[in-house]
Amino acid sequence: MSEPVKYILIGIIAYLLGSISTGLIVAKVTGGPDLREVGSKNTGASNALRAMGTKDGLIVFLGDYAKAALACGIGWWISGKLEGAMLAGLCAVIGHNWPVFFQFRGGKGVASSVAVMLVCFPVPALLCYALGFALIGIWKFISLGSLSVLLGYALIVTFLASGGNWLIIAWVWVLAIMCFVRHRENIKRLLQGNERKIGEKLTPKA
C-alpha cells in the first residue's frame, strides 16, 4: 500500500470513529435527553454531566477519550509513524465535533483531544492535565481548564517537543484552535462572568 493511500485510509477510519457519538448513545440507552437540545446543545461530556449526572457524564468522557485513543493507535499501526497517529487524532476530533452520522452536530472535542495529546506527546500532555485539573479545582470552570490544557499543550510542544518540525507545530495549533472555536460561547460567558461552574446541573428536557 502506498504512503498516500495509507494516510487517506487513516483519515477516513479516524473520522468515522470520531463520528460515533458516545453522548447520544448513552442518552438513548439511559432514556436521557437529546443532548443537542439541552444546555449548550452539544454531545460532549460536560453537557452530559450537567444534563444526565456524574455517572453518565463520566461514561461519555471515557467513550470519547477511548475512540480518539483507538484512532491514534490505528493510525500509528497502519503508518508505522507518529505522523499517522497525529493525522488520525486530528481526524477523530474533527469527527467528534462534526459527526457525519448525526447531522454534523457533535461535541467540543476536549475528551477526544486530551486522548490524542497523551498518545502523541505524553509528557507535555501529563503536564497540561495537571494544569487543567488545578485550574478547574480552583475556579470550578470546566471550559477554562479545557482551554488552558489545549493552549498549554500547544505552547509546550511548539517550543520544547517539536524539534522545529513545522508539521508538528501546525498540527498542535490546529488542535488548539479547534478547541477555542468550539468554546467561543464559553469564552464569551467567561468574559461576561456568567459561565456555569462545575456541579451546576440543567433541568433536562424529555
C-alpha positions as CSV (number, residue, x, y, z in Angstrom):
1,M,0.0,0.0,0.0
2,S,1.4,3.4,-1.0
3,E,2.0,6.1,1.6
4,P,-0.7,8.4,0.2
5,V,-3.3,5.6,0.3
6,K,-2.2,4.7,3.9
7,Y,-2.8,8.3,5.1
8,I,-6.2,8.6,3.2
9,L,-7.3,5.3,4.8
10,I,-6.1,6.5,8.3
11,G,-8.1,9.8,7.9
12,I,-11.3,8.1,6.8
13,I,-11.2,5.4,9.6
14,A,-10.3,8.0,12.2
15,Y,-13.1,10.4,11.1
16,L,-15.7,7.7,11.2
17,L,-14.5,6.5,14.6
18,G,-14.7,10.1,15.9
19,S,-18.2,10.4,14.5
20,I,-19.5,7.8,16.9
21,S,-21.3,10.0,19.5
22,T,-20.9,8.4,22.9
23,G,-23.1,11.2,24.4
24,L,-26.1,10.4,22.1
25,I,-25.7,6.7,22.6
26,V,-25.6,6.9,26.4
27,A,-28.6,9.2,26.4
28,K,-30.5,6.8,24.2
29,V,-29.7,3.8,26.4
30,T,-30.5,5.5,29.7
31,G,-33.5,7.4,28.5
32,G,-31.8,10.7,28.9
33,P,-32.4,13.9,26.9
34,D,-31.2,14.6,23.4
35,L,-28.0,16.5,24.3
36,R,-28.3,18.6,21.1
37,E,-31.5,20.1,22.5
38,V,-30.5,21.0,26.1
39,G,-27.8,23.1,27.8
40,S,-25.0,24.0,25.5
41,K,-26.6,21.8,22.8
42,N,-23.5,19.7,22.2
43,T,-23.0,16.0,22.7
44,G,-19.8,16.2,24.8
45,A,-19.1,15.1,28.4
46,S,-19.6,18.5,30.0
47,N,-23.1,18.8,28.7
48,A,-23.8,15.2,29.5
49,L,-22.5,15.8,33.1
50,R,-25.0,18.6,33.6
51,A,-27.9,17.0,31.8
52,M,-27.6,13.4,33.0
53,G,-25.4,13.4,36.1
54,T,-21.9,12.4,37.1
55,K,-22.0,8.7,36.2
56,D,-23.3,9.2,32.7
57,G,-21.0,12.2,32.1
58,L,-18.0,10.1,33.1
59,I,-19.1,7.3,30.7
60,V,-19.4,9.8,27.9
61,F,-16.0,11.3,28.7
62,L,-14.3,7.8,28.7
63,G,-16.1,6.8,25.5
64,D,-15.0,10.0,23.7
65,Y,-11.5,9.6,25.1
66,A,-11.2,5.9,24.1
67,K,-12.4,6.4,20.5
68,A,-9.7,9.0,19.9
69,A,-7.0,7.0,21.5
70,L,-8.1,4.0,19.4
71,A,-8.0,6.1,16.2
72,C,-4.4,7.2,17.1
73,G,-3.4,3.6,17.7
74,I,-4.8,2.5,14.3
75,G,-3.1,5.4,12.6
76,W,0.3,4.5,14.2
77,W,-0.2,0.9,13.3
78,I,-1.1,1.5,9.6
79,S,1.6,4.1,9.0
80,G,4.2,2.9,11.5
81,K,4.9,6.6,12.2
82,L,4.0,9.3,14.7
83,E,2.6,11.3,11.8
84,G,0.0,8.6,11.3
85,A,-1.2,8.9,14.9
86,M,-1.2,12.7,14.6
87,L,-3.4,12.6,11.5
88,A,-5.7,10.0,13.0
89,G,-6.1,12.0,16.2
90,L,-6.9,15.2,14.3
91,C,-9.5,13.5,12.1
92,A,-11.0,11.8,15.2
93,V,-11.5,15.1,16.9
94,I,-13.0,16.6,13.7
95,G,-15.4,13.6,13.5
96,H,-16.4,14.1,17.1
97,N,-17.0,17.8,16.6
98,W,-18.8,17.4,13.2
99,P,-20.0,13.8,13.1
100,V,-21.3,12.5,9.7
101,F,-23.7,10.1,11.5
102,F,-25.5,12.9,13.4
103,Q,-26.1,15.8,11.0
104,F,-22.6,17.2,11.9
105,R,-23.8,18.3,15.3
106,G,-21.3,17.0,17.9
107,G,-19.3,18.0,20.9
108,K,-16.4,20.4,21.6
109,G,-13.6,17.9,21.3
110,V,-12.0,18.1,24.7
111,A,-12.1,14.5,25.8
112,S,-11.0,13.3,22.4
113,S,-8.3,16.0,22.2
114,V,-6.7,15.1,25.5
115,A,-6.6,11.5,24.4
116,V,-4.8,12.5,21.3
117,M,-2.4,14.6,23.3
118,L,-1.4,11.7,25.5
119,V,-0.8,9.3,22.7
120,C,1.3,11.7,20.6
121,F,3.3,13.6,23.2
122,P,2.7,12.1,26.6
123,V,5.0,14.2,28.8
124,P,3.5,17.6,27.7
125,A,0.1,16.1,27.9
126,L,0.5,15.0,31.5
127,L,1.9,18.4,32.5
128,C,-1.2,20.0,30.9
129,Y,-3.5,17.5,32.5
130,A,-2.2,18.7,35.9
131,L,-2.6,22.3,34.9
132,G,-6.2,21.7,33.8
133,F,-7.2,19.9,37.0
134,A,-5.6,22.6,39.1
135,L,-7.5,25.4,37.3
136,I,-10.8,23.5,37.4
137,G,-10.2,22.8,41.1
138,I,-9.6,26.5,41.8
139,W,-12.1,28.3,39.6
140,K,-14.7,25.5,39.0
141,F,-14.9,26.2,35.3
142,I,-14.5,23.2,33.1
143,S,-14.2,25.3,30.0
144,L,-11.4,27.4,31.4
145,G,-9.5,24.2,32.4
146,S,-10.1,22.7,29.0
147,L,-8.9,25.7,27.1
148,S,-5.8,26.0,29.3
149,V,-4.9,22.4,28.7
150,L,-5.0,22.8,24.9
151,L,-3.2,26.1,24.9
152,G,-0.6,24.9,27.3
153,Y,0.0,21.8,25.2
154,A,0.4,23.8,22.0
155,L,3.0,26.1,23.6
156,I,5.0,23.3,25.2
157,V,5.0,21.1,22.1
158,T,5.9,24.0,19.9
159,F,8.8,25.2,22.0
160,L,10.1,22.1,23.7
161,A,8.9,18.9,21.9
162,S,8.5,19.7,18.2
163,G,12.2,20.0,17.3
164,G,11.2,22.8,14.9
165,N,9.2,20.4,12.8
166,W,6.6,22.6,11.0
167,L,4.2,19.7,10.6
168,I,4.1,19.1,14.4
169,I,3.7,22.8,15.1
170,A,0.9,23.2,12.6
171,W,-0.9,20.1,13.9
172,V,-0.8,21.1,17.6
173,W,-2.1,24.6,16.8
174,V,-4.9,23.3,14.7
175,L,-5.9,21.1,17.6
176,A,-5.9,24.0,20.0
177,I,-7.7,26.4,17.6
178,M,-10.5,23.9,17.0
179,C,-11.0,23.7,20.8
180,F,-11.1,27.5,21.1
181,V,-13.5,27.8,18.1
182,R,-15.9,25.2,19.7
183,H,-15.7,27.0,23.0
184,R,-16.4,30.5,21.7
185,E,-19.7,30.8,23.5
186,N,-18.0,29.7,26.7
187,I,-15.3,32.3,26.2
188,K,-17.9,35.0,25.9
189,R,-19.6,33.8,29.1
190,L,-16.3,33.6,31.0
191,L,-15.6,37.2,30.0
192,Q,-19.1,38.3,31.0
193,G,-18.9,36.4,34.3
194,N,-21.9,34.1,33.7
195,E,-20.2,30.8,32.7
196,R,-21.6,27.8,34.5
197,K,-19.4,26.3,37.2
198,I,-18.9,22.6,37.6
199,G,-21.7,21.0,39.6
200,E,-24.4,23.3,38.2
201,K,-27.0,21.0,36.6
202,L,-29.5,21.5,33.9
203,T,-33.2,20.6,34.0
204,P,-33.2,18.1,31.2
205,K,-36.0,18.1,28.6
206,A,-37.6,14.8,27.7
